[in-house]
Amino acid sequence: MDWKASARWARNRLFEIIAILLAIVAIVFACIQYGDSRKQIKQLTVQLGQSSEQLEQLAKITSSIQTSYVGEFPHNLDEIMNVVNSVSEQGELDIMTDFAGYGIYSRNAAYRKYFDALVQDHHRKKVVIKMLVYDQVLGDTALRTQFKESDFLDEKAGGFRGFFDDHPPAPENYDGFVKRLLKFQDETVHEMCENGIDVRRVPSSQKYLFFLWGNDSPQALFAFRNETAKNRELSFKSVDRSLIEVFKTVFDQTWAGADPKTHADLLSAEDSACRDLVSR
């Protein structure tokens, strides 16, 4: 193994370890709070004289203080929909992921429901939606990491999951496959911005360690990407206010750092619909 391969292997291992540690920290933090709440509930139970009605309400509080594992990509789209659908009227929804068309290829039918829900949130519920996605460089790298050249033949043999039946023609080779998917993602950014969803691309230097869907209910889903394993993305959901506040801070800082006005490369590549949205 040459030094480049060794360095790449070490980076992959480091990323995986960091992702797992962050997930453990989040769960431990939530468990500590859960444990504290149980102690408080026991104390309150004695004081309230075992009132069944009061115990019922306390049980609801206990059940709401939790962070739990919900599955891997692309099956996590079902739980993501819960975050999207539960945003309050005139509320806020923050999204930080690799692509605007999250799951557009892997679970196209679920993605269409996801897109429609976002548009309805904005137009009917007057929700402010901010979305951070990778720039073209990070996007190309992420896609080629998820689908390596050796995976192309498997995808082709499996009929490309039926995706190109509805979006013909099917690509003939690996590079054509990657370019087609990236083109669909660019079109999705345009479609999002046309529908009032504010999309910013992050510069390559600001690649984040986790993906996020968070609303002001508060409710959040966060996912840690393991780029060494195909399609493996560990997802967790939480209604823990303290944990969600941390994610909100990270999102706001990343959003400010991705302002296209401060990055000439982002500004030049910004979609016209997104630029028009900001100038309204």
VEXVONU-360472 format. One record per residue (C-alpha): residue number from 1; residue in three letters; chain; x, y, z. Coordinates in Angstrom, 3 decimals. Last residue first. Example, Ala and Ser with C-alpha at 12.3 -4.5 7.8 and 13.67 -1.06 7.14 Angstrom:
BEGIN
- 2 / SER / A / 13.670 / -1.060 / 7.140
- 1 / ALA / A / 12.300 / -4.500 / 7.800
***
This chain:
BEGIN
- 280 / ARG / A / -36.726 / 39.901 / -4.209
- 279 / SER / A / -32.945 / 39.914 / -4.705
- 278 / VAL / A / -32.388 / 36.677 / -2.793
- 277 / LEU / A / -34.927 / 34.762 / -4.896
- 276 / ASP / A / -33.479 / 36.122 / -8.145
- 275 / ARG / A / -30.059 / 34.720 / -7.240
- 274 / CYS / A / -31.617 / 31.348 / -6.403
- 273 / ALA / A / -33.502 / 31.317 / -9.727
- 272 / SER / A / -30.311 / 32.220 / -11.605
- 271 / ASP / A / -28.374 / 29.350 / -10.056
- 270 / GLU / A / -25.132 / 30.388 / -8.382
- 269 / ALA / A / -21.951 / 29.323 / -10.193
- 268 / SER / A / -20.403 / 32.798 / -10.416
- 267 / LEU / A / -21.450 / 33.624 / -6.863
- 266 / LEU / A / -20.032 / 30.398 / -5.477
- 265 / ASP / A / -16.630 / 30.982 / -7.091
- 264 / ALA / A / -16.582 / 34.622 / -5.961
- 263 / HIS / A / -17.205 / 33.683 / -2.345
- 262 / THR / A / -18.242 / 36.518 / -0.002
- 261 / LYS / A / -21.420 / 37.449 / -1.881
- 260 / PRO / A / -22.220 / 33.718 / -2.154
- 259 / ASP / A / -22.929 / 33.598 / 1.604
- 258 / ALA / A / -21.738 / 30.131 / 2.607
- 257 / GLY / A / -20.127 / 31.212 / 5.891
- 256 / ALA / A / -23.403 / 32.673 / 7.118
- 255 / TRP / A / -25.183 / 29.374 / 6.435
- 254 / THR / A / -22.408 / 27.416 / 8.165
- 253 / GLN / A / -22.743 / 29.574 / 11.272
- 252 / ASP / A / -26.528 / 29.279 / 11.241
- 251 / PHE / A / -26.372 / 25.500 / 10.806
- 250 / VAL / A / -23.880 / 25.002 / 13.635
- 249 / THR / A / -26.009 / 27.143 / 15.941
- 248 / LYS / A / -29.153 / 25.236 / 14.998
- 247 / PHE / A / -27.388 / 21.913 / 15.665
- 246 / VAL / A / -26.457 / 23.098 / 19.155
- 245 / GLU / A / -30.014 / 24.322 / 19.761
- 244 / ILE / A / -31.296 / 20.907 / 18.672
- 243 / LEU / A / -29.224 / 19.230 / 21.375
- 242 / SER / A / -30.565 / 21.560 / 24.043
- 241 / ARG / A / -34.156 / 21.203 / 22.846
- 240 / ASP / A / -34.173 / 17.382 / 22.772
- 239 / VAL / A / -36.781 / 16.383 / 20.203
- 238 / SER / A / -34.372 / 14.039 / 18.442
- 237 / LYS / A / -34.067 / 11.768 / 15.435
- 236 / PHE / A / -30.992 / 9.776 / 14.475
- 235 / SER / A / -29.573 / 8.692 / 11.134
- 234 / LEU / A / -26.589 / 6.531 / 10.145
- 233 / GLU / A / -25.675 / 6.930 / 6.485
- 232 / ARG / A / -24.413 / 3.870 / 4.654
- 231 / ASN / A / -25.194 / 4.123 / 0.938
- 230 / LYS / A / -21.919 / 2.409 / 0.018
- 229 / ALA / A / -19.473 / 2.165 / 2.894
- 228 / THR / A / -16.269 / 4.201 / 3.208
- 227 / GLU / A / -18.182 / 7.464 / 3.037
- 226 / ASN / A / -19.794 / 6.956 / 6.422
- 225 / ARG / A / -22.166 / 9.894 / 6.578
- 224 / PHE / A / -23.627 / 10.884 / 9.929
- 223 / ALA / A / -27.296 / 11.837 / 9.885
- 222 / PHE / A / -29.358 / 14.298 / 11.892
- 221 / LEU / A / -33.114 / 14.448 / 12.244
- 220 / ALA / A / -34.622 / 17.299 / 14.192
- 219 / GLN / A / -37.703 / 18.407 / 16.105
- 218 / PRO / A / -38.477 / 21.641 / 17.884
- 217 / SER / A / -41.242 / 22.562 / 16.913
- 216 / ASP / A / -38.751 / 25.019 / 15.343
- 215 / ASN / A / -37.625 / 22.667 / 12.579
- 214 / GLY / A / -34.423 / 20.752 / 11.872
- 213 / TRP / A / -33.193 / 18.564 / 9.021
- 212 / LEU / A / -29.460 / 17.970 / 9.310
- 211 / PHE / A / -26.544 / 16.252 / 7.622
- 210 / PHE / A / -23.299 / 15.599 / 9.491
- 209 / LEU / A / -19.571 / 16.235 / 9.242
- 208 / TYR / A / -19.764 / 19.426 / 7.192
- 207 / LYS / A / -17.703 / 20.359 / 4.148
- 206 / GLN / A / -16.710 / 23.999 / 4.554
- 205 / SER / A / -13.515 / 24.120 / 2.448
- 204 / SER / A / -15.371 / 22.969 / -0.664
- 203 / PRO / A / -17.586 / 26.045 / -0.548
- 202 / VAL / A / -21.173 / 25.558 / 0.660
- 201 / ARG / A / -24.003 / 25.880 / -1.850
- 200 / ARG / A / -26.967 / 27.963 / -0.793
- 199 / VAL / A / -30.643 / 27.221 / -1.384
- 198 / ASP / A / -33.542 / 29.453 / -0.317
- 197 / ILE / A / -36.795 / 27.604 / -1.008
- 196 / GLY / A / -39.196 / 29.984 / -2.780
- 195 / ASN / A / -40.572 / 27.612 / -5.414
- 194 / GLU / A / -38.200 / 28.813 / -8.134
- 193 / CYS / A / -35.401 / 28.242 / -5.635
- 192 / MET / A / -36.313 / 24.573 / -5.249
- 191 / GLU / A / -36.677 / 24.041 / -8.994
- 190 / HIS / A / -33.263 / 25.566 / -9.682
- 189 / VAL / A / -31.650 / 23.424 / -6.979
- 188 / THR / A / -33.440 / 20.394 / -8.468
- 187 / GLU / A / -32.081 / 21.175 / -11.932
- 186 / ASP / A / -28.558 / 21.185 / -10.518
- 185 / GLN / A / -29.249 / 17.826 / -8.847
- 184 / PHE / A / -30.581 / 16.356 / -12.086
- 183 / LYS / A / -27.395 / 17.503 / -13.826
- 182 / LEU / A / -25.300 / 15.829 / -11.131
- 181 / LEU / A / -27.193 / 12.585 / -11.754
- 180 / ARG / A / -26.632 / 12.787 / -15.505
- 179 / LYS / A / -22.934 / 13.619 / -15.101
- 178 / VAL / A / -22.369 / 10.667 / -12.770
- 177 / PHE / A / -24.080 / 8.183 / -15.120
- 176 / GLY / A / -22.308 / 9.572 / -18.197
- 175 / ASP / A / -18.992 / 9.138 / -16.414
- 174 / TYR / A / -19.916 / 5.530 / -15.614
- 173 / ASN / A / -21.027 / 4.520 / -19.095
- 172 / GLU / A / -24.076 / 4.178 / -21.356
- 171 / PRO / A / -26.465 / 6.362 / -19.392
- 170 / ALA / A / -30.192 / 5.510 / -19.539
- 169 / PRO / A / -32.192 / 7.797 / -21.800
- 168 / PRO / A / -34.595 / 8.493 / -20.310
- 167 / HIS / A / -35.953 / 9.946 / -17.043
- 166 / ASP / A / -38.990 / 7.810 / -16.141
- 165 / ASP / A / -37.366 / 4.510 / -17.111
- 164 / PHE / A / -34.125 / 6.184 / -16.048
- 163 / PHE / A / -35.007 / 5.807 / -12.381
- 162 / GLY / A / -36.140 / 2.179 / -12.463
- 161 / ARG / A / -33.585 / 1.226 / -9.822
- 160 / PHE / A / -30.846 / 1.738 / -12.444
- 159 / GLY / A / -32.135 / -1.384 / -14.218
- 158 / GLY / A / -30.458 / -3.694 / -11.729
- 157 / ALA / A / -27.778 / -4.663 / -14.239
- 156 / LYS / A / -27.059 / -0.963 / -14.778
- 155 / GLU / A / -26.713 / -0.326 / -11.059
- 154 / ASP / A / -24.425 / -3.346 / -10.700
- 153 / LEU / A / -22.371 / -2.222 / -13.727
- 152 / PHE / A / -21.991 / 1.236 / -12.209
- 151 / ASP / A / -20.813 / -0.039 / -8.836
- 150 / SER / A / -17.258 / -0.708 / -10.056
- 149 / GLU / A / -17.001 / 2.933 / -11.138
- 148 / LYS / A / -17.788 / 3.993 / -7.593
- 147 / PHE / A / -21.232 / 5.155 / -6.565
- 146 / GLN / A / -21.215 / 6.738 / -3.115
- 145 / THR / A / -17.683 / 8.056 / -3.475
- 144 / ARG / A / -18.289 / 9.256 / -7.034
- 143 / LEU / A / -21.409 / 11.057 / -5.812
- 142 / ALA / A / -19.614 / 12.694 / -2.910
- 141 / THR / A / -16.688 / 13.811 / -5.090
- 140 / ASP / A / -18.959 / 15.362 / -7.715
- 139 / GLY / A / -21.011 / 17.108 / -5.036
- 138 / LEU / A / -17.928 / 18.423 / -3.241
- 137 / VAL / A / -16.657 / 20.026 / -6.450
- 136 / GLN / A / -20.074 / 21.271 / -7.582
- 135 / ASP / A / -20.865 / 22.930 / -4.251
- 134 / TYR / A / -22.485 / 20.877 / -1.517
- 133 / VAL / A / -25.918 / 21.759 / -0.187
- 132 / LEU / A / -27.363 / 24.131 / 2.423
- 131 / MET / A / -31.128 / 24.649 / 2.526
- 130 / LYS / A / -33.112 / 27.411 / 4.180
- 129 / ILE / A / -36.895 / 27.140 / 4.394
- 128 / VAL / A / -39.029 / 29.946 / 5.841
- 127 / VAL / A / -42.484 / 28.424 / 6.359
- 126 / LYS / A / -45.501 / 30.315 / 5.047
- 125 / LYS / A / -47.774 / 27.350 / 5.879
- 124 / ARG / A / -49.350 / 27.093 / 2.442
- 123 / HIS / A / -46.535 / 28.251 / 0.162
- 122 / HIS / A / -43.419 / 27.246 / 2.091
- 121 / ASP / A / -44.699 / 24.098 / 3.739
- 120 / GLN / A / -46.426 / 23.066 / 0.517
- 119 / VAL / A / -43.153 / 23.368 / -1.417
- 118 / LEU / A / -41.293 / 21.310 / 1.181
- 117 / ALA / A / -44.020 / 18.650 / 1.218
- 116 / ASP / A / -43.943 / 18.393 / -2.596
- 115 / PHE / A / -40.170 / 17.861 / -2.515
- 114 / TYR / A / -40.412 / 15.131 / 0.132
- 113 / LYS / A / -43.256 / 13.401 / -1.717
- 112 / ARG / A / -41.134 / 13.464 / -4.881
- 111 / TYR / A / -38.171 / 12.087 / -2.901
- 110 / ALA / A / -40.204 / 9.129 / -1.664
- 109 / ALA / A / -41.045 / 8.195 / -5.274
- 108 / ASN / A / -37.402 / 8.641 / -6.339
- 107 / ARG / A / -35.863 / 6.468 / -3.673
- 106 / SER / A / -32.159 / 5.977 / -4.646
- 105 / TYR / A / -32.151 / 8.510 / -7.483
- 104 / ILE / A / -33.867 / 11.540 / -5.932
- 103 / GLY / A / -32.771 / 10.473 / -2.436
- 102 / TYR / A / -31.908 / 14.035 / -1.415
- 101 / GLY / A / -32.525 / 16.230 / -4.447
- 100 / ALA / A / -31.004 / 19.324 / -2.846
- 99 / PHE / A / -27.756 / 17.398 / -2.481
- 98 / ASP / A / -25.153 / 16.932 / 0.261
- 97 / THR / A / -27.256 / 17.933 / 3.243
- 96 / MET / A / -28.040 / 20.813 / 5.594
- 95 / ILE / A / -31.732 / 21.637 / 5.938
- 94 / ASP / A / -33.232 / 24.265 / 8.228
- 93 / LEU / A / -37.013 / 24.646 / 8.545
- 92 / GLU / A / -38.518 / 27.741 / 10.132
- 91 / GLY / A / -42.045 / 28.565 / 11.240
- 90 / GLN / A / -44.869 / 30.548 / 9.674
- 89 / GLU / A / -47.200 / 27.694 / 10.683
- 88 / SER / A / -45.245 / 25.049 / 12.610
- 87 / VAL / A / -42.969 / 22.374 / 11.151
- 86 / SER / A / -44.386 / 18.879 / 11.718
- 85 / ASN / A / -44.537 / 17.856 / 8.056
- 84 / VAL / A / -40.853 / 18.444 / 7.342
- 83 / VAL / A / -39.676 / 16.691 / 10.512
- 82 / ASN / A / -41.995 / 13.733 / 9.870
- 81 / MET / A / -40.834 / 13.618 / 6.236
- 80 / ILE / A / -37.270 / 13.191 / 7.467
- 79 / GLU / A / -38.479 / 10.094 / 9.328
- 78 / ASP / A / -39.650 / 8.483 / 6.084
- 77 / LEU / A / -36.554 / 9.699 / 4.237
- 76 / ASN / A / -34.431 / 7.669 / 6.678
- 75 / HIS / A / -34.946 / 4.641 / 4.405
- 74 / PRO / A / -32.422 / 6.091 / 1.926
- 73 / PHE / A / -30.151 / 6.164 / 3.898
- 72 / GLU / A / -29.847 / 4.314 / 7.196
- 71 / GLY / A / -32.072 / 3.850 / 10.195
- 70 / VAL / A / -33.964 / 5.708 / 12.923
- 69 / TYR / A / -31.620 / 5.770 / 15.924
- 68 / SER / A / -33.048 / 7.591 / 18.920
- 67 / THR / A / -32.735 / 10.835 / 20.826
- 66 / GLN / A / -35.167 / 11.332 / 23.662
- 65 / ILE / A / -36.934 / 13.745 / 25.947
- 64 / SER / A / -40.471 / 13.527 / 24.547
- 63 / SER / A / -41.278 / 10.240 / 26.287
- 62 / THR / A / -40.512 / 11.701 / 29.693
- 61 / ILE / A / -42.719 / 14.738 / 29.135
- 60 / LYS / A / -45.597 / 12.502 / 28.044
- 59 / ALA / A / -45.108 / 10.366 / 31.134
- 58 / LEU / A / -45.397 / 13.508 / 33.267
- 57 / GLN / A / -48.777 / 14.201 / 31.731
- 56 / GLU / A / -50.011 / 10.708 / 32.542
- 55 / LEU / A / -48.633 / 10.952 / 36.068
- 54 / GLN / A / -50.646 / 14.116 / 36.579
- 53 / GLU / A / -53.856 / 12.369 / 35.545
- 52 / SER / A / -53.115 / 9.317 / 37.635
- 51 / SER / A / -52.361 / 11.323 / 40.801
- 50 / GLN / A / -49.702 / 9.385 / 42.676
- 49 / GLY / A / -49.648 / 11.825 / 45.597
- 48 / LEU / A / -48.320 / 14.863 / 43.766
- 47 / GLN / A / -45.257 / 15.188 / 45.958
- 46 / VAL / A / -44.272 / 11.545 / 45.604
- 45 / THR / A / -44.713 / 11.700 / 41.814
- 44 / LEU / A / -42.765 / 14.948 / 41.661
- 43 / GLN / A / -39.738 / 13.278 / 43.138
- 42 / LYS / A / -40.030 / 10.344 / 40.754
- 41 / ILE / A / -40.491 / 12.727 / 37.834
- 40 / GLN / A / -37.384 / 14.666 / 38.763
- 39 / LYS / A / -35.354 / 11.472 / 38.852
- 38 / ARG / A / -36.760 / 10.430 / 35.479
- 37 / SER / A / -35.926 / 13.860 / 34.040
- 36 / ASP / A / -32.336 / 13.508 / 35.154
- 35 / GLY / A / -32.096 / 10.108 / 33.469
- 34 / TYR / A / -33.518 / 11.477 / 30.224
- 33 / GLN / A / -31.101 / 14.370 / 30.371
- 32 / ILE / A / -28.257 / 11.934 / 30.801
- 31 / CYS / A / -29.684 / 9.772 / 28.011
- 30 / ALA / A / -29.850 / 12.760 / 25.646
- 29 / PHE / A / -26.229 / 13.639 / 26.282
- 28 / VAL / A / -25.223 / 9.994 / 25.903
- 27 / ILE / A / -27.079 / 9.821 / 22.575
- 26 / ALA / A / -25.481 / 12.975 / 21.225
- 25 / VAL / A / -22.025 / 11.971 / 22.463
- 24 / ILE / A / -22.415 / 8.512 / 20.901
- 23 / ALA / A / -23.411 / 10.016 / 17.558
- 22 / LEU / A / -20.474 / 12.404 / 17.680
- 21 / LEU / A / -18.128 / 9.531 / 18.524
- 20 / ILE / A / -19.463 / 7.443 / 15.621
- 19 / ALA / A / -18.974 / 10.303 / 13.171
- 18 / ILE / A / -15.485 / 11.030 / 14.515
- 17 / ILE / A / -14.476 / 7.354 / 14.225
- 16 / GLU / A / -15.790 / 7.126 / 10.652
- 15 / PHE / A / -13.989 / 10.305 / 9.664
- 14 / LEU / A / -10.738 / 9.075 / 11.190
- 13 / ARG / A / -11.026 / 5.708 / 9.424
- 12 / ASN / A / -11.597 / 7.413 / 6.080
- 11 / ARG / A / -8.696 / 9.794 / 6.660
- 10 / ALA / A / -6.400 / 6.886 / 7.619
- 9 / TRP / A / -7.358 / 4.922 / 4.474
- 8 / ARG / A / -6.674 / 7.971 / 2.313
- 7 / ALA / A / -3.313 / 8.476 / 3.988
- 6 / SER / A / -2.416 / 4.827 / 3.472
- 5 / ALA / A / -3.502 / 4.967 / -0.171
- 4 / LYS / A / -1.349 / 8.043 / -0.677
- 3 / TRP / A / 1.583 / 6.434 / 1.175
- 2 / ASP / A / 1.604 / 3.337 / -1.062
- 1 / MET / A / 0.000 / 0.000 / 0.000
***
